[in-house]
Amino acid sequence: MSEEILKALMQLFAIIAKQDEGVVQQEEKFVKTFLASQLSKSQVNEYMDLFIQNTEKEERKRKRAEKSVDKSSGPVKMVDSVRVMGICRKINKTLN
């Protein structure tokens, strides 16, 4: 799996993890298991660090959004949906 795709997946995992009030241990375990099935142990640590950095960014964004007037409804915000689509398009281009 290419580095570009792995980075994009870490972004996707972070966006999804923040949807339910932040990352929990079960989500971290899922990401680590996924990475372990694809990468060497040293790479697993590298990409787990990237996942954690992304989740911290997402958490900061979520907290800022809570302070402002949030006009989107439901558990999945429109901004997140657009970001997920953009990341998926990037992955698709890389795969082609």
C-alpha positions as CSV (number, residue, x, y, z in Angstrom):
1,M,0.0,0.0,0.0
2,S,1.4,3.4,-0.9
3,E,2.3,6.0,1.6
4,E,-0.2,8.5,0.1
5,I,-3.0,6.0,0.5
6,L,-2.0,5.2,4.1
7,K,-1.9,8.9,5.0
8,A,-5.3,9.4,3.5
9,L,-6.7,6.4,5.4
10,M,-5.3,7.9,8.7
11,Q,-7.2,11.1,7.9
12,L,-10.4,9.1,7.2
13,F,-10.0,7.1,10.4
14,A,-9.5,10.3,12.4
15,I,-12.6,12.0,10.9
16,I,-14.7,9.0,11.6
17,A,-13.4,8.5,15.1
18,K,-14.3,12.1,16.1
19,Q,-17.9,11.6,15.1
20,D,-18.8,10.0,18.4
21,E,-17.0,12.5,20.8
22,G,-13.4,11.5,20.1
23,V,-11.2,8.5,19.9
24,V,-11.8,5.6,22.2
25,Q,-9.5,2.6,22.9
26,Q,-11.5,0.3,20.6
27,E,-11.0,2.6,17.7
28,E,-7.2,2.9,18.3
29,K,-7.1,-0.9,18.5
30,F,-8.9,-1.3,15.2
31,V,-6.5,1.1,13.5
32,K,-3.5,-0.6,15.0
33,T,-4.8,-4.1,13.9
34,F,-5.4,-2.8,10.4
35,L,-1.9,-1.3,10.2
36,A,-0.3,-4.5,11.6
37,S,-2.0,-6.5,8.9
38,Q,-0.5,-4.3,6.2
39,L,2.8,-3.0,7.5
40,S,6.0,-3.8,9.4
41,K,6.1,-3.1,13.2
42,S,8.1,0.1,12.8
43,Q,5.7,1.4,10.1
44,V,2.7,0.6,12.4
45,N,4.2,2.9,15.0
46,E,4.8,5.6,12.5
47,Y,1.3,5.5,11.1
48,M,-0.3,5.2,14.6
49,D,1.5,8.4,15.5
50,L,0.1,10.0,12.3
51,F,-3.4,8.7,13.2
52,I,-3.1,10.2,16.7
53,Q,-1.9,13.6,15.3
54,N,-4.9,13.6,13.0
55,T,-7.3,12.8,15.8
56,E,-5.9,15.6,17.9
57,K,-6.5,18.0,15.0
58,E,-10.0,16.7,14.5
59,E,-10.7,17.1,18.2
60,R,-9.6,20.7,18.1
61,K,-11.8,21.3,15.1
62,R,-14.7,19.7,16.9
63,K,-14.3,21.8,19.9
64,R,-14.1,25.0,17.8
65,A,-17.3,24.0,16.0
66,E,-19.1,23.4,19.3
67,K,-18.2,27.0,20.3
68,S,-19.5,28.5,17.1
69,V,-23.0,28.2,15.8
70,D,-23.2,24.9,14.1
71,K,-25.9,24.8,11.4
72,S,-25.4,21.2,10.2
73,S,-27.6,18.6,11.7
74,G,-27.2,15.0,12.7
75,P,-24.1,13.2,13.9
76,V,-22.2,13.5,10.6
77,K,-21.5,17.1,9.8
78,M,-21.7,18.3,6.2
79,V,-18.1,19.6,6.3
80,D,-16.9,16.2,7.3
81,S,-18.9,14.5,4.5
82,V,-17.3,16.8,2.0
83,R,-13.8,16.1,3.4
84,V,-14.4,12.4,3.4
85,M,-15.5,12.6,-0.3
86,G,-12.4,14.6,-1.2
87,I,-10.1,12.1,0.5
88,C,-11.8,9.1,-1.1
89,R,-11.4,10.8,-4.5
90,K,-7.7,11.2,-3.8
91,I,-7.4,7.6,-2.9
92,N,-9.3,6.6,-6.1
93,K,-6.9,8.6,-8.3
94,T,-4.0,7.0,-6.6
95,L,-5.4,3.5,-7.3
96,N,-6.0,4.2,-11.0
